[in-house]
Amino acid sequence: MEPESGKLALVLAGGGARAAYQVGFLRQMSRYFPELNFPVLTGVSAGAINAAHLANTADAFPVAMDKLVNLWEGLTIDQVFRTDLPAIASIMSKWALRLVSGGMYLSPPARGMVDNTPLRRFLEKALSSADGHLPGVEENIRTGRLSALGLTTTNYTNGESNTWIQGSNLSDWERPGRRSIQDRITIDHIMASSALPLFFPAGQIGNDWHGDGGVRLTSPLSPALHLGANRMIAISTQYTGCHRPSALSQSPHEYPSPATLIGLMLDSVFLDMLDYDALNTRRVNALLEAHSHPQDTGLHPVELLLIRPSVDLSMLANEYESRLPRTFRFATRGLGTREARRSDMLATLLFEHGYIRRMIAIGENDCSKRLDEIAAFLALTPTLAKV
């Protein structure tokens, strides 16, 4: 798509339960900029859930965000995946049988470490989807409120990063290792985009199996650019300090627990390339500004506002670990979550009232702190709304 003047996109990264931070940030934005609308929405993993909600609603921005906050605040871990002893024991026994049998199918194979069918039921209710389709998306596209929605998955068959797009007057794109596919976005796409590797079962779309879109997403801003945006607000759940080099330890540490190693692997899934994309965006903008005939390059300037949490959200997870369901807490402690100083694994799976509300509050506070910057970016005057 050719960029339209001022077309604004919202880019939402993944992070499991930490995506509640995005909800808090956006709700605070909606209080100050109630008329704001995002014609282009893209999301990956848990960010895909938030993007789909905004794309599927006809409500004004503040109302839509209040509803999304209520959904997150009412969310419990057993609405995401089963935590009862029979379910966990059944899956563990299937994995154990597969290992000791040398891969022979002596029983129906387990397709994940947990059963996430409750999440599908939750999404169907939250998105008012009786048949898996999102009727609000089609209506918003028809009325012009929404230009395009893009959700990214990882194709486990060929290793590609696939962005599923729905909108008006769309053009497909293809780059090394990634491409777009025009489709009618459904609950299946959301489930696939948020299917954490190994933990959640992959989702089948067409003839292929797809998982968390963050696994192979090397250019998170690309979908919004291809969908015609020239202004973008990108909200990550990764604390900036996580990527800064630190000094080597001065004293020996214990051998890393499985939870630490799993957390690092999950962190690599959500180790979004937003900073790298932002750097490239600034470079291209500078080159275009210096070019005598920038229109001849086939490129266009892009304004970007990158949002990251002001605190490490994973560092807070251990404070709420004791509130997890007993069976699941027992299993995670067996992996060493109590030994980890910061637990990315726990933060990803911690769909617990207190933690979610904390994430929302941090998002709201961060938005308030950056209000002047946001207003300047949007070229809007914030209203003094009641909060």
N, C-alpha and C positions, 0 to 999 in steps of 0.2 A: 504494500500500500504506500502511496505517496503521503508524506507527512502533512497533516493539516496544521495551520498556524495555531499554536497554543494547545494542541491536543495533549491532554494530560493522562499519564498512565500511573497506575499503582502496581508496584512489583513487590510481592510478598514471598519471602524466603521460608524455609522449613525450620524445624526445631522441636517437633512434638509438642509437649505441654507448654513449652516456652513460647509458642505462638500466641498465647494469651497476652503476651507483651504487646504484640501488634494491635490487638483488640483494644487494649487500654490507651495506646497512643492515638489510635484512630478515633476513639470515642471523645477524647479530649479535643482533637482537631474538630470534630463535628460540633462541639459546643461553641467554638470560636468562629467556625466557618460553616454555618448550617446550610448554605446554598451550594456547597462544593459538590462536584460530581466527577467521577473518574470514567471517561469514555472507554479507556482501555484498562483491563484488569488481567494480570498474570499471576500465577501462584504455583508453588511446588510444595509437595509434602503437606504438612499441616497448614502452610500458607495457602494451599489450593482450596482447603475447606473455607477459609476466610474469604478468599477471592470469589468462590462460587456463591457464597451467601450474598455478598454485595451485588454480584451480577444477577442474582435470581430475585431480588426484591425490588418492588416499585416504591418503597417507602423513601421519604426524605432521608438525607444522610444522618441526622441525629437519631431519628426513629430506628433506622436500620442498625446503627451501632448499639443503641440501647438493647435491641433484640438480640444482637450477636453477643453482647456482654452477658445477658441473661442466660443464653445458651451455654456459654463457657462456665459461668458461675454455677450452673446447675449440673454440670458434667461431673460424673464420677468415673473412677477407673473401670468399674464393671459395666459401664456404658460404652467403653472402648474395646475391652476384651474380657473374656471370662477369667475370673480369678478364683473360682471355687475349686476345691480339692479334686473332685472327679475329673473336671476338665483338664487341669494341669497334669494330674497323674496319667490320664489317658494319652496325652500328647507326649509326655516324657517316655512312657512305655513304648510308644510307636517308634520314637527316635532310638531308644536303646535296642529294640528288636531289629531295627534296620542296621545298626552298627554291628551287632553280634552275628547277624546273618550274612554279612558280606554284601549287603545291598539287595538281597533277594526279597521280593515282596511277599512276606508271610502274613502281612496285614495291610489294610489301607494305609498308604504312606502319609506321614504328617507333612503339612505344607507350611509350617511355621512353628515357632516356639509357643505361640498363644493362639487362641481362637478369637478372631476379631469380628465375628458376625454381629455382636451387639453394636459395633460402630456403624454398620450398614443400616441397622434399624434406627439408630439415632439420627443419621443423616437423612434418611427417608422422611422422618417426622420433622426434623428441623428445616428441611428444604421443601416441605409440602410436596413430596414426590411419591405418587402412588405406584408408578410403573418404572421408576428409575430415571425418568427424564426430568428436566428442569424447565417447567413451562414459563417461569418468570424470565429466564434468559432470552427465550425466543420473543417474548412480548417486549422486553426492553430493547432488543435489537430492532424490532419492527417500529417502535415509536421513536427510535433515534437516541434514546437515553444511553444506550450501550452501543459502542462501536465494535468491540471485539473482546472475547474472553479466551485466554490461553492457559492450559494446564499442562505441566510437563511430567512425563514418566520416563523410566528407563526400560527399554526393551530388552528383556533377558535373553531373547533368541539371538539377536545380532549385536547387542551391546550399544545400540544407538540411544541417543537422547531424543525422544519424540515429544514435540509440543502439539497438543490437540487444540485446534482453534475453531471457534464458532463466531461468526459475525457477518457483517455486510461488506461486499466488494473486496473479499480477501484474495490474496495471492500466496501461493505456497513458496517456501524457500527450502533450500538444501545446502548444507555445509558439511565439511568432514566430520562424521560422527554424530550429526544432529540434523533433524529436518522437521518440518511441520506436516500435519495431517488434518485436513478439514473434516470435521465430524460434528454430529449432534452430541454435545457433551452431556454425560450422564453420571449417575452415582458410581458406575463402574470406573470411570476415569478418575474420580476423586479418590476412590478406594485404592486404585493402583498407584496414584501419585503419592499417597501417604503410607504405602506398604513398606515399612522399615525392613531392610534386608534381614533374613533369617527370623526375625521376631514375628512379623506379620506375613500371612500368606500372600503371594503374588496375586495380582488380578488379571483375569483373562479379558483381553480386548481383541475381538476378531479371532485370529488363529494363534496369536502370540500371548505370552505371559509378560506382564509389566510390573515393575516395582517402583520404589521411591525415586522420584525424579531428581533428587539431589545427587544421586550416585555418579552420574556422568554429565552433570550440568556444568559445563566449562565457561559458559557465557550467559549469566542469568539475566542480563539486560537485553539480550538479543531478541527474544520473543516480542517484547514491547516495541522495540525499534521496528521490527518487521511488520508489526500491526499498526504502524503509522504514527506512533507517538514521537513528539520532539521535546517533551518535558516529562520528567519521571520523578516520582517519589518512591524510593526503594527502602523497605523496612526489613532489616535482618534481626535475628535473635542472638547473634554472636557478639560477645563483648570484644571491643577492639583490642584490649590488652591481652587477649588469648593468643594473638598472632605476633606479639612482640617477643624478641629473644630475651631470655633471662640468664642470670649467672648460673654456673654449674654449682651443684650442691656441695657444701663444705663438710658434710657428714654423711655416712652411709644411710641408705633407706632400705626398707623391707622390699622383698621381691614383689613386683606389681601383681595385684589381685586380678582375677578374671574380669571383675567389674571395671577396673581401670583400663584394661586392654579393650574390652567391649566399648567403653566410653570413648576411647580414642578413635576406634573404628567408626562409631556413630558420629563423632565430631568431624571425621573426614568426609562423611556424607553431607553434613551441613556446613562444611568448611567452604562456604560460598565464595565465589570469585568476584564478589561485588566490588571489593577494593581494587582488584586488577582491572575490572571493567570500568570503574570510575576513573582510574588513571588513564586508560586508553581513550575514554571519552574526552577528558581534558586535553590530551595530546591532539586528538583529531580536531577539536574545537579551535585550538591554537593554530593548527595548520590551515584550517579553513579561513580563519580570521586574517592570516598573513597572505593567503592566496589571492592573486589579482582577479581571478574569475572562479570563485568557489562553486558556482553552479555547474561548471564543466566537470567537476570531480565526481558527480553522482552521489555526493555525500551531503549531509545537512547538519548544522549544529544541534546539539542536544543539551538541554539544561537538566541537571541531575541534583537531587537532594537525597543524600544517603543517611539513613537513620540507623544507629546501633544503640543497644542498651548502655546506660552509663555505669552499670555494675555487671559483674559476672553472674548471670542467672543460675549457672550450674553450681556455684559456690553456696547458693541458698538451699539447694535441694535437700541436703542432709538434715536440715532443721525440721523437715516435714516427713521424713522417712518413717517415723513411728506411727503415722496415721494411715499407712497403707493397709489394705486387707491382710489379715494374719497369714494366710497361705502364701500369698504373693510376697509379702515381706520376708517370710522365712526363706523363700527361694532366692530372693535378691541378696539377702544377707549371706547366704551360702556362696554367692559369687564374690562377696567381699565389698559390698557397697559401704559398709561402716568403716572400712579401712581407707577408703579413698577420700582425699581432702576435697576435691571437686569431682562431682559425679555426673558426667554427661549422660550416662545411661539412665540414672535415676531421674535427672531433670527431664529427659525425653519422655519417660513413661509416667511421670508423676501427675496424673490427672486427679488431683486432690483439691478440695475446696480451698484450703488455706494457701497452698502454693499458687494456685491459679489466681486467686484474688491478689496475692502479692505481686504476681507478674503484671496484672492489670494496673495495679496502683503504681508500679514503677514506670509503666508505659505512659500513664497519665502525667506523672511528675516530669518525665523526660520531655514530653510535649510542651508542658508549661514553661520549662526552662528554655526551650528553643523557639518559643512563640514568635519572637521578632524575626528570627531567621526564616521560619516557615511563612510568615506573612509577607516578607520581602520576596521570597521565591514565588509565591502565588500571586503577588501583586494585589493583595486583598487586605482590607482593614479588618482586624478581628473584632467581633462583637463582644460586648461584656455580658455574656449569657450567665444565667444562674447555673451553678454546678453543685 
